[in-house]
Amino acid sequence: MCGHKVARQLPLYDGRKTMFEGIRSFLTPSPKRSEEDEKLDEALTNATQLDHYFFFPDQVDADRAALRLQERGWTIESVSLNAEVERVQLQARQPGPIENLGALQTELDLFADEFSGEYDGWQVPGMTEHL
């Protein structure tokens, strides 16, 4: 053996997994968005307010939650007993503009938990009730 070290040659591109995944994602068609999803996106983009829905185990919890939402500048649209689920339903209107809906939904899930309730989602008033 001579005293020379042989330099190990590395390939110029060593990202085969990434390259393969990129090719696979390019060749795999992504699902087409439904017309309903596109209408929902458009309604949300143009929304100046959102209605949010909550369920609470009793009127006291619903009333306490309603007060906190009003302190945020939200309007309480309705508080009623939903006989189907035997819980009190609260509908609150959030003034716009609507930003970062995903973070808001997480926040509202945690908010509802504070009052032993659950967050049931949102609608754009006058636009998405039928979607």
C-alpha positions in Angstrom: 0.0 0.0 0.0 1.2 3.4 -0.8 0.7 6.2 1.7 -1.9 8.1 -0.4 -5.4 8.5 0.9 -8.0 7.8 -1.6 -10.6 10.5 -1.5 -14.1 9.1 -1.3 -16.2 10.5 -4.1 -19.6 11.5 -3.1 -22.3 11.7 -5.7 -23.2 15.1 -7.0 -26.8 14.6 -6.0 -27.5 12.6 -2.9 -31.2 13.4 -2.4 -32.7 10.4 -4.2 -35.5 10.0 -1.6 -36.5 13.7 -2.0 -36.2 13.5 -5.8 -38.3 10.3 -5.9 -40.9 11.9 -3.7 -40.9 14.9 -5.9 -41.4 12.8 -9.0 -44.2 10.8 -7.3 -46.1 13.9 -6.2 -45.7 15.3 -9.8 -47.1 12.2 -11.4 -49.8 11.6 -8.8 -52.8 13.8 -9.6 -54.0 15.9 -6.7 -57.7 15.6 -6.0 -59.9 18.2 -7.6 -61.5 20.5 -5.2 -65.2 20.3 -5.1 -67.4 23.1 -6.2 -68.7 23.3 -2.6 -65.2 23.8 -1.3 -64.5 26.5 -3.8 -67.7 28.3 -2.9 -66.8 28.1 0.8 -63.4 29.5 0.1 -64.9 32.4 -1.8 -67.4 33.1 0.9 -64.7 33.1 3.5 -62.4 35.4 1.5 -65.2 38.0 1.1 -66.7 37.5 4.7 -67.1 40.6 6.9 -68.3 38.5 9.8 -68.6 34.9 10.8 -71.2 33.0 12.9 -69.7 30.5 15.4 -71.6 27.7 17.1 -71.0 26.2 20.5 -72.8 23.5 22.6 -72.8 23.7 26.4 -74.1 21.3 29.0 -76.4 23.9 30.7 -77.7 27.4 30.5 -75.3 28.8 33.2 -72.2 27.7 31.2 -73.7 29.1 27.9 -74.4 32.4 29.6 -70.9 32.7 31.0 -69.4 31.9 27.6 -71.7 34.4 26.0 -70.6 37.2 28.3 -66.9 36.5 27.5 -67.6 36.6 23.8 -69.5 39.9 24.1 -66.4 41.3 25.9 -64.5 40.5 22.7 -67.0 42.6 20.8 -69.0 39.6 19.4 -72.8 39.7 19.1 -74.8 36.8 20.6 -77.3 35.8 17.9 -79.1 33.1 19.8 -78.9 30.8 22.9 -81.4 27.9 22.8 -81.9 24.4 24.0 -81.1 21.9 21.2 -83.4 19.0 22.1 -81.7 16.7 19.6 -78.4 16.7 21.5 -79.9 17.8 24.9 -77.4 20.7 25.1 -77.6 24.5 25.0 -76.6 25.9 21.6 -74.9 29.3 21.5 -74.6 31.2 18.2 -72.2 34.2 18.3 -71.3 36.6 15.5 -67.7 37.6 15.1 -67.1 41.0 13.3 -64.5 40.9 10.5 -62.2 41.0 8.8 -61.6 37.3 9.2 -57.9 36.3 9.6 -56.1 33.0 10.4 -59.2 30.9 10.7 -57.3 27.8 11.7 -55.7 29.4 14.8 -59.1 30.9 15.7 -60.8 27.5 15.6 -58.1 26.1 17.9 -58.6 29.0 20.2 -62.4 28.6 20.2 -62.0 24.8 20.9 -60.0 25.7 24.0 -62.5 28.5 24.9 -65.4 26.1 24.8 -63.5 23.6 27.0 -63.2 26.3 29.7 -67.0 26.1 30.0 -67.3 22.3 29.6 -68.6 22.9 26.1 -67.6 22.2 22.5 -67.0 24.4 19.5 -69.1 23.2 16.6 -67.8 25.3 13.7 -68.6 28.4 11.7 -70.6 29.8 8.8 -70.6 33.0 6.8 -74.0 34.6 7.5 -76.2 34.5 4.5 -73.7 32.7 2.4 -72.8 29.2 3.6 -75.9 27.9 5.4 -76.8 25.8 2.4 -73.3 24.4 1.8 
